Amino acid sequence: MLDTVQDTETITATERPKLYKVILLNDDFTPRGFVVKVLQGVFRMSEGEAEAVMITAHMRGACVVAVYTREVAEEKAKEATELGRQYGYPLAFTTEKEG
C-alpha cells in the first residue's frame, strides 16, 4: 500500500486591530489655554491643531481628538483626564469604538 501525504497549508489572516476614538468633552470651567496645552502635550498637536480641536469641542460639546488602537486610546484619554484633575479642572476625555 502506498501512503499519500497531503500537504496542508494554514493561512492565517491577520486581522486589523479595532480602532477607538479619543473624544474631548466640553466643560465650562477648564481654561481654554490649559486644554490646548494638554492636547499639545498628550496628543502631540501643534498649537493651531489643538486650538481648532478645543474650539470644536466648545462649539459642539465634544470633538474627536485622535484615533488609536483600544489600549493606546484608553491610555491617552486617561492621561489627559488625569492632568486636568491634577490641576483641579473637570477636563474629560473618553473613548468610543470607531465605526
PALO-81032 format. One record per atom (N, C-alpha, C): x, y, z; residue in three letters. Coordinates in nm, 3 decimals, always signed. Atoms other than C-alpha are relative to their C-alpha. Layout:
BEGIN
+---------+---------+---------+------+
!      c1 !      c2 !      c3 ! code !
+---------+---------+---------+------+
!       X !       Y !       Z !  ALA !
...
+---------+---------+---------+------+
//
This chain:
BEGIN
+---------+---------+---------+------+
!      c1 !      c2 !      c3 ! code !
+---------+---------+---------+------+
!  +0.084 !  -0.117 !  +0.000 !  MET !
!  +0.000 !  +0.000 !  +0.000 !  MET !
!  +0.088 !  +0.123 !  +0.000 !  MET !
!  -0.073 !  -0.125 !  +0.010 !  LEU !
!  +0.114 !  +0.342 !  -0.076 !  LEU !
!  -0.072 !  +0.106 !  +0.084 !  LEU !
!  +0.059 !  -0.106 !  -0.081 !  ASP !
!  +0.056 !  +0.610 !  +0.183 !  ASP !
!  +0.019 !  +0.132 !  -0.072 !  ASP !
!  -0.013 !  -0.134 !  +0.060 !  THR !
!  -0.017 !  +0.951 !  +0.044 !  THR !
!  -0.008 !  +0.103 !  +0.112 !  THR !
!  -0.004 !  -0.107 !  -0.099 !  VAL !
!  +0.062 !  +1.255 !  +0.244 !  VAL !
!  -0.044 !  +0.128 !  -0.069 !  VAL !
!  +0.046 !  -0.126 !  +0.056 !  GLN !
!  -0.126 !  +1.571 !  +0.176 !  GLN !
!  +0.065 !  +0.114 !  +0.076 !  GLN !
!  -0.052 !  -0.121 !  -0.063 !  ASP !
!  +0.041 !  +1.899 !  +0.239 !  ASP !
!  -0.117 !  +0.093 !  +0.026 !  ASP !
!  +0.104 !  -0.098 !  -0.031 !  THR !
!  -0.191 !  +2.130 !  +0.417 !  THR !
!  +0.068 !  +0.129 !  +0.039 !  THR !
!  -0.057 !  -0.131 !  -0.028 !  GLU !
!  -0.116 !  +2.495 !  +0.432 !  GLU !
!  -0.102 !  +0.079 !  +0.080 !  GLU !
!  +0.088 !  -0.081 !  -0.082 !  THR !
!  -0.262 !  +2.703 !  +0.706 !  THR !
!  +0.025 !  +0.146 !  -0.032 !  THR !
!  -0.010 !  -0.142 !  +0.029 !  ILE !
!  -0.332 !  +3.056 !  +0.607 !  ILE !
!  -0.064 !  +0.075 !  +0.116 !  ILE !
!  +0.053 !  -0.079 !  -0.110 !  THR !
!  -0.370 !  +3.294 !  +0.893 !  THR !
!  -0.016 !  +0.143 !  -0.047 !  THR !
!  +0.025 !  -0.138 !  +0.039 !  ALA !
!  -0.531 !  +3.622 !  +0.818 !  ALA !
!  +0.021 !  +0.088 !  +0.123 !  ALA !
!  -0.024 !  -0.092 !  -0.110 !  THR !
!  -0.401 !  +3.899 !  +1.033 !  THR !
!  -0.112 !  +0.104 !  -0.001 !  THR !
!  +0.111 !  -0.093 !  -0.009 !  GLU !
!  -0.699 !  +4.095 !  +1.148 !  GLU !
!  +0.051 !  +0.134 !  +0.050 !  GLU !
!  -0.039 !  -0.133 !  -0.044 !  ARG !
!  -0.655 !  +4.467 !  +1.178 !  ARG !
!  -0.061 !  +0.028 !  +0.136 !  ARG !
!  +0.055 !  -0.029 !  -0.133 !  PRO !
!  -0.695 !  +4.587 !  +1.534 !  PRO !
!  -0.115 !  +0.100 !  -0.011 !  PRO !
!  +0.112 !  -0.093 !  -0.004 !  LYS !
!  -1.017 !  +4.766 !  +1.617 !  LYS !
!  +0.052 !  +0.136 !  +0.045 !  LYS !
!  -0.045 !  -0.134 !  -0.034 !  LEU !
!  -0.976 !  +5.141 !  +1.638 !  LEU !
!  -0.101 !  +0.070 !  +0.088 !  LEU !
!  +0.083 !  -0.074 !  -0.094 !  TYR !
!  -1.108 !  +5.372 !  +1.905 !  TYR !
!  +0.032 !  +0.149 !  -0.009 !  TYR !
!  -0.016 !  -0.145 !  +0.003 !  LYS !
!  -1.166 !  +5.747 !  +1.900 !  LYS !
!  +0.021 !  +0.051 !  +0.143 !  LYS !
!  -0.012 !  -0.073 !  -0.126 !  VAL !
!  -1.045 !  +5.967 !  +2.182 !  VAL !
!  -0.080 !  +0.128 !  -0.020 !  VAL !
!  +0.092 !  -0.113 !  +0.014 !  ILE !
!  -1.308 !  +6.235 !  +2.240 !  ILE !
!  +0.019 !  +0.097 !  +0.117 !  ILE !
!  -0.006 !  -0.106 !  -0.099 !  LEU !
!  -1.267 !  +6.565 !  +2.423 !  LEU !
!  -0.143 !  +0.047 !  +0.027 !  LEU !
!  +0.133 !  -0.048 !  -0.039 !  LEU !
!  -1.581 !  +6.660 !  +2.616 !  LEU !
!  +0.011 !  +0.143 !  +0.050 !  LEU !
!  -0.002 !  -0.140 !  -0.042 !  ASN !
!  -1.657 !  +7.028 !  +2.663 !  ASN !
!  -0.045 !  +0.015 !  +0.145 !  ASN !
!  +0.050 !  -0.043 !  -0.131 !  ASP !
!  -1.692 !  +7.181 !  +3.006 !  ASP !
!  +0.017 !  +0.151 !  +0.006 !  ASP !
!  -0.003 !  -0.146 !  -0.007 !  ASP !
!  -1.742 !  +7.543 !  +3.108 !  ASP !
!  +0.098 !  +0.052 !  +0.105 !  ASP !
!  -0.088 !  -0.041 !  -0.109 !  PHE !
!  -1.468 !  +7.551 !  +3.373 !  PHE !
!  +0.148 !  -0.009 !  -0.033 !  PHE !
!  -0.142 !  +0.016 !  +0.032 !  THR !
!  -1.137 !  +7.431 !  +3.228 !  THR !
!  +0.043 !  +0.112 !  -0.095 !  THR !
!  -0.046 !  -0.108 !  +0.087 !  PRO !
!  -0.946 !  +7.727 !  +3.081 !  PRO !
!  +0.044 !  -0.052 !  -0.137 !  PRO !
!  -0.033 !  +0.040 !  +0.137 !  ARG !
!  -0.902 !  +7.710 !  +2.705 !  ARG !
!  +0.149 !  -0.022 !  -0.019 !  ARG !
!  -0.145 !  +0.013 !  +0.013 !  GLY !
!  -0.528 !  +7.762 !  +2.730 !  GLY !
!  +0.052 !  -0.130 !  +0.060 !  GLY !
!  -0.039 !  +0.126 !  -0.063 !  PHE !
!  -0.498 !  +7.464 !  +2.964 !  PHE !
!  -0.034 !  -0.118 !  -0.091 !  PHE !
!  +0.042 !  +0.108 !  +0.091 !  VAL !
!  -0.694 !  +7.242 !  +2.722 !  VAL !
!  +0.098 !  -0.009 !  -0.117 !  VAL !
!  -0.095 !  -0.002 !  +0.112 !  VAL !
!  -0.462 !  +7.349 !  +2.439 !  VAL !
!  +0.133 !  -0.063 !  +0.042 !  VAL !
!  -0.127 !  +0.056 !  -0.047 !  LYS !
!  -0.153 !  +7.264 !  +2.646 !  LYS !
!  -0.009 !  -0.152 !  +0.019 !  LYS !
!  +0.018 !  +0.145 !  -0.017 !  VAL !
!  -0.293 !  +6.918 !  +2.733 !  VAL !
!  -0.001 !  -0.068 !  -0.137 !  VAL !
!  +0.006 !  +0.058 !  +0.134 !  LEU !
!  -0.373 !  +6.849 !  +2.367 !  LEU !
!  +0.139 !  -0.002 !  -0.065 !  LEU !
!  -0.136 !  -0.005 !  +0.055 !  GLN !
!  -0.022 !  +6.955 !  +2.269 !  GLN !
!  +0.090 !  -0.105 !  +0.067 !  GLN !
!  -0.088 !  +0.090 !  -0.073 !  GLY !
!  +0.146 !  +6.750 !  +2.540 !  GLY !
!  -0.033 !  -0.146 !  -0.015 !  GLY !
!  +0.041 !  +0.140 !  +0.003 !  VAL !
!  -0.055 !  +6.429 !  +2.534 !  VAL !
!  -0.016 !  -0.052 !  -0.142 !  VAL !
!  +0.033 !  +0.046 !  +0.135 !  PHE !
!  -0.158 !  +6.415 !  +2.169 !  PHE !
!  +0.095 !  +0.054 !  -0.107 !  PHE !
!  -0.104 !  -0.050 !  +0.091 !  ARG !
!  +0.147 !  +6.588 !  +2.015 !  ARG !
!  -0.055 !  +0.087 !  -0.112 !  ARG !
!  +0.059 !  -0.091 !  +0.099 !  MET !
!  -0.063 !  +6.852 !  +1.838 !  MET !
!  +0.078 !  +0.131 !  -0.003 !  MET !
!  -0.054 !  -0.135 !  +0.007 !  SER !
!  +0.062 !  +7.185 !  +1.713 !  SER !
!  -0.099 !  +0.092 !  +0.074 !  SER !
!  +0.089 !  -0.094 !  -0.069 !  GLU !
!  -0.084 !  +7.491 !  +1.884 !  GLU !
!  -0.126 !  +0.025 !  -0.082 !  GLU !
!  +0.114 !  -0.024 !  +0.088 !  GLY !
!  -0.310 !  +7.555 !  +1.584 !  GLY !
!  -0.098 !  -0.117 !  -0.002 !  GLY !
!  +0.086 !  +0.119 !  -0.002 !  GLU !
!  -0.439 !  +7.197 !  +1.576 !  GLU !
!  -0.075 !  -0.011 !  +0.133 !  GLU !
!  +0.060 !  +0.010 !  -0.132 !  ALA !
!  -0.501 !  +7.199 !  +1.949 !  ALA !
!  -0.110 !  +0.105 !  +0.020 !  ALA !
!  +0.101 !  -0.105 !  -0.011 !  GLU !
!  -0.689 !  +7.530 !  +1.933 !  GLU !
!  -0.124 !  -0.035 !  -0.080 !  GLU !
!  +0.114 !  +0.039 !  +0.085 !  ALA !
!  -0.909 !  +7.400 !  +1.649 !  ALA !
!  -0.083 !  -0.109 !  +0.068 !  ALA !
!  +0.071 !  +0.108 !  -0.070 !  VAL !
!  -0.997 !  +7.084 !  +1.847 !  VAL !
!  -0.074 !  +0.057 !  +0.121 !  VAL !
!  +0.061 !  -0.060 !  -0.120 !  MET !
!  -1.066 !  +7.287 !  +2.162 !  MET !
!  -0.123 !  +0.082 !  -0.037 !  MET !
!  +0.113 !  -0.083 !  +0.044 !  ILE !
!  -1.294 !  +7.533 !  +1.977 !  ILE !
!  -0.115 !  -0.087 !  -0.050 !  ILE !
!  +0.105 !  +0.090 !  +0.050 !  THR !
!  -1.481 !  +7.250 !  +1.804 !  THR !
!  -0.073 !  -0.065 !  +0.116 !  THR !
!  +0.064 !  +0.059 !  -0.118 !  ALA !
!  -1.544 !  +7.080 !  +2.139 !  ALA !
!  -0.085 !  +0.103 !  +0.071 !  ALA !
!  +0.074 !  -0.107 !  -0.066 !  HIS !
!  -1.655 !  +7.413 !  +2.284 !  HIS !
!  -0.132 !  +0.029 !  -0.073 !  HIS !
!  +0.118 !  -0.033 !  +0.080 !  MET !
!  -1.899 !  +7.477 !  +1.999 !  MET !
!  -0.100 !  -0.116 !  -0.011 !  MET !
!  +0.086 !  +0.116 !  +0.024 !  ARG !
!  -2.034 !  +7.122 !  +1.954 !  ARG !
!  -0.023 !  -0.088 !  +0.122 !  ARG !
!  +0.015 !  +0.080 !  -0.121 !  GLY !
!  -1.999 !  +6.979 !  +2.303 !  GLY !
!  +0.101 !  -0.113 !  +0.013 !  GLY !
!  -0.101 !  +0.107 !  +0.001 !  ALA !
!  -1.738 !  +6.720 !  +2.202 !  ALA !
!  +0.073 !  +0.005 !  -0.134 !  ALA !
!  -0.077 !  +0.004 !  +0.124 !  CYS !
!  -1.468 !  +6.664 !  +1.943 !  CYS !
!  +0.094 !  -0.120 !  +0.003 !  CYS !
!  -0.096 !  +0.110 !  +0.011 !  VAL !
!  -1.270 !  +6.363 !  +1.822 !  VAL !
!  +0.139 !  +0.060 !  -0.007 !  VAL !
!  -0.137 !  -0.049 !  -0.009 !  VAL !
!  -0.909 !  +6.425 !  +1.912 !  VAL !
!  +0.093 !  -0.082 !  -0.089 !  VAL !
!  -0.087 !  +0.090 !  +0.075 !  ALA !
!  -0.742 !  +6.120 !  +1.755 !  ALA !
!  -0.061 !  -0.139 !  +0.001 !  ALA !
!  +0.046 !  +0.139 !  +0.008 !  VAL !
!  -0.794 !  +5.754 !  +1.665 !  VAL !
!  +0.120 !  -0.091 !  +0.018 !  VAL !
!  -0.108 !  +0.092 !  -0.034 !  TYR !
!  -0.580 !  +5.474 !  +1.809 !  TYR !
!  -0.056 !  -0.141 !  +0.021 !  TYR !
!  +0.044 !  +0.131 !  -0.046 !  THR !
!  -0.590 !  +5.108 !  +1.898 !  THR !
!  -0.061 !  +0.021 !  +0.139 !  THR !
!  +0.073 !  -0.014 !  -0.126 !  ARG !
!  -0.801 !  +5.046 !  +2.209 !  ARG !
!  +0.090 !  +0.036 !  +0.119 !  ARG !
!  -0.088 !  -0.021 !  -0.114 !  GLU !
!  -0.514 !  +5.029 !  +2.456 !  GLU !
!  +0.060 !  +0.141 !  +0.000 !  GLU !
!  -0.061 !  -0.132 !  +0.010 !  VAL !
!  -0.347 !  +5.346 !  +2.330 !  VAL !
!  -0.105 !  +0.108 !  +0.024 !  VAL !
!  +0.107 !  -0.098 !  -0.018 !  ALA !
!  -0.677 !  +5.537 !  +2.312 !  ALA !
!  -0.038 !  +0.014 !  +0.147 !  ALA !
!  +0.037 !  -0.005 !  -0.142 !  GLU !
!  -0.768 !  +5.443 !  +2.669 !  GLU !
!  +0.109 !  +0.063 !  +0.084 !  GLU !
!  -0.111 !  -0.057 !  -0.076 !  GLU !
!  -0.423 !  +5.534 !  +2.799 !  GLU !
!  +0.009 !  +0.152 !  -0.021 !  GLU !
!  -0.007 !  -0.144 !  +0.030 !  LYS !
!  -0.421 !  +5.874 !  +2.624 !  LYS !
!  -0.116 !  +0.074 !  +0.066 !  LYS !
!  +0.116 !  -0.064 !  -0.062 !  ALA !
!  -0.774 !  +5.956 !  +2.744 !  ALA !
!  +0.018 !  +0.010 !  +0.151 !  ALA !
!  -0.022 !  +0.002 !  -0.144 !  LYS !
!  -0.682 !  +5.859 !  +3.098 !  LYS !
!  +0.106 !  +0.103 !  +0.040 !  LYS !
!  -0.109 !  -0.093 !  -0.030 !  GLU !
!  -0.357 !  +6.058 !  +3.094 !  GLU !
!  -0.048 !  +0.145 !  -0.009 !  GLU !
!  +0.048 !  -0.137 !  +0.019 !  ALA !
!  -0.526 !  +6.373 !  +2.959 !  ALA !
!  -0.102 !  +0.039 !  +0.107 !  ALA !
!  +0.100 !  -0.028 !  -0.103 !  THR !
!  -0.818 !  +6.348 !  +3.203 !  THR !
!  +0.068 !  +0.020 !  +0.135 !  THR !
!  -0.070 !  -0.012 !  -0.128 !  GLU !
!  -0.582 !  +6.297 !  +3.498 !  GLU !
!  +0.079 !  +0.130 !  +0.010 !  GLU !
!  -0.069 !  -0.129 !  -0.003 !  LEU !
!  -0.382 !  +6.606 !  +3.400 !  LEU !
!  -0.096 !  +0.110 !  +0.046 !  LEU !
!  +0.099 !  -0.097 !  -0.043 !  GLY !
!  -0.699 !  +6.810 !  +3.437 !  GLY !
!  -0.029 !  -0.012 !  +0.149 !  GLY !
!  +0.029 !  +0.025 !  -0.142 !  ARG !
!  -0.772 !  +6.652 !  +3.775 !  ARG !
!  +0.113 !  +0.051 !  +0.090 !  ARG !
!  -0.116 !  -0.045 !  -0.079 !  GLN !
!  -0.419 !  +6.728 !  +3.898 !  GLN !
!  -0.004 !  +0.151 !  +0.024 !  GLN !
!  +0.007 !  -0.145 !  -0.012 !  TYR !
!  -0.488 !  +7.097 !  +3.840 !  TYR !
!  -0.139 !  +0.047 !  +0.046 !  TYR !
!  +0.131 !  -0.035 !  -0.054 !  GLY !
!  -0.843 !  +7.085 !  +3.979 !  GLY !
!  -0.106 !  +0.033 !  -0.104 !  GLY !
!  +0.097 !  -0.028 !  +0.107 !  TYR !
!  -1.026 !  +7.102 !  +3.645 !  TYR !
!  -0.081 !  -0.126 !  -0.034 !  TYR !
!  +0.084 !  +0.115 !  +0.037 !  PRO !
!  -1.314 !  +6.881 !  +3.528 !  PRO !
!  +0.024 !  -0.047 !  -0.145 !  PRO !
!  -0.034 !  +0.039 !  +0.136 !  LEU !
!  -1.141 !  +6.825 !  +3.191 !  LEU !
!  -0.022 !  -0.150 !  -0.017 !  LEU !
!  +0.033 !  +0.142 !  +0.018 !  ALA !
!  -1.267 !  +6.495 !  +3.049 !  ALA !
!  +0.019 !  -0.044 !  -0.146 !  ALA !
!  -0.015 !  +0.067 !  +0.129 !  PHE !
!  -1.170 !  +6.269 !  +2.761 !  PHE !
!  -0.059 !  -0.139 !  +0.015 !  PHE !
!  +0.058 !  +0.134 !  -0.002 !  THR !
!  -1.346 !  +5.947 !  +2.673 !  THR !
!  +0.041 !  -0.072 !  -0.127 !  THR !
!  -0.029 !  +0.075 !  +0.122 !  THR !
!  -1.307 !  +5.671 !  +2.415 !  THR !
!  -0.129 !  -0.064 !  -0.051 !  THR !
!  +0.117 !  +0.060 !  +0.065 !  GLU !
!  -1.552 !  +5.523 !  +2.169 !  GLU !
!  +0.048 !  -0.080 !  -0.120 !  GLU !
!  -0.039 !  +0.085 !  +0.111 !  LYS !
!  -1.523 !  +5.243 !  +1.916 !  LYS !
!  -0.026 !  +0.071 !  -0.134 !  LYS !
!  +0.011 !  -0.062 !  +0.132 !  GLU !
!  -1.463 !  +5.369 !  +1.561 !  GLU !
!  -0.095 !  -0.080 !  -0.087 !  GLU !
!  +0.088 !  +0.066 !  +0.097 !  GLY !
!  -1.726 !  +5.295 !  +1.300 !  GLY !
!  -0.122 !  -0.049 !  +0.062 !  GLY !
+---------+---------+---------+------+
//
